[in-house]
């Protein structure tokens, strides 16, 4: 029983970090479908630095920096250049995965002898969820950040910088997504291969909606997905339920929750580029 | 204008004809940088090119199975005279393209449909899996050996069965617990399937998946494993015992030589099937090239004993003896020698004969000792 819980947590950890990252950007009103590509590139960065320096902290920081950089790039494209966030995000996801595959060729098949502990990432991810909750709900910058996702015009009228807040949210969020990548290539499966993220970024995109854009619910949501993922293998062969049913369950649940909730809890200005009226 | 173009084409054609090189092209389903199937084919392509001075090669990677025909058309247009398609799912596309291009020679890896200009080939691991099974049977303390399987198709089932027969030959009470991940490449699924097997008590692991995930996951908890396809010793130097390695170049070089010599043409491949094993050097037993058994585990395997024809022998000696026998020109031993029953007690191979190639290629039954879901299991 205890190990079932541990698997749920450990598999859920990269999901949680990526979900928090995407959630932060969406709270500020910018949809981020680029998570998969951001995770892939930061996972590669983490592995490359760890392989070169043997320093896991440095490797994690490098991953966070790459993630943050990509988040800021997404902000540049969507906030400053006002590109459609959905299209830009899709492009980021595909280009990121492709670029990681290309750049990572020389790291494939290499072992990593110094590997990070999954417990550290798990604990850090929970701490970050709480911090993010406190930031969003208990501080003035958090209030501004949430407002920018609900009513950017109001923030603008009160003298807040809509663009600045969105850059901040996407940059910080990108850093969190970068840590998710680091967890994958340093702890969850310490090596690099093209396709390492295997769709986890997309699950995170769905999870943001599933947990209703709330950082504390994200913890439970990610662990719940982790639990379902592990159970499809643990129960295979011991119960008459086909394993495909478990494999499909997370997605079926997302659809169910979406159907029930509509877009009720989504930030009101989500996906709408802000344009100041003249 | 048209005359000029025609003249240029003619000149180009003459120039190509004069080089007298055989152009062989390879179509891969995955990226050449995976640590498994496609990587192994590409290594073999390079070795063939190095070994045959008259050979010129080209490859296209990550070709989705539904798009093989247009890719073949393009390659034919670029002058490829021999085309190797290296995924089971290319099978019908290859046959369609072969009808369109009757003068081009095709090779299809792991398939079973042939044509006058389509041959099939496979470097198969079942003998090597049996040897790994012997070692796994000697090393398990819980009597539970874990197997992470890619897809429940005859090829993978054949390998698990051979492995389980080996495990049971050493330890008649042991079982092989199988989990399917329904993917050739998915580290996350391989990881969780291994964790699930460990939580059910498995302490030795083998697998079919194109990454070292199972090896790494098992080693974290100090469990033994057998690497698959590529040398994975470096990923867990203390815990990888042995494994199976492939040498596709053995097949490529032999076939291309015969094409060059005119033995094989686009008219006579209907019955050409390379199902190459240890004897032909298409596969190797090993944790790494030239390392059949990790030296760290040799003493354990020498201490473990098994019964062979009523006599007690060290497992290590048995593995080495069988490896030598099956690598020789006239092997006397084969894992699938009757009488063999499946796990339900039905006789699958009668006493006194070996499984036929047809029986090997269509194997759906599960060997005794195999535990777990087995989609497609015959009644």
Interface residues (C-beta under 8 A of the other chain):
Chain A: X3 X4 X7 X11 X101 X104 X105 X108 X109 X111 X188 X189 X190 X191 X193 X194 X195 X196 X198 X200 X229 X230 X232 X233 X234 X236 X237 X243 X244 X247
Chain B: X31 X33 X34 X35 X39 X177 X178 X179 X180 X181 X182 X185 X186 X187 X188 X189 X191 X192 X193 X195 X196 X197 X199 X200 X211 X212 X213 X216 X217 X230 X234 X235 X371 X372 X373
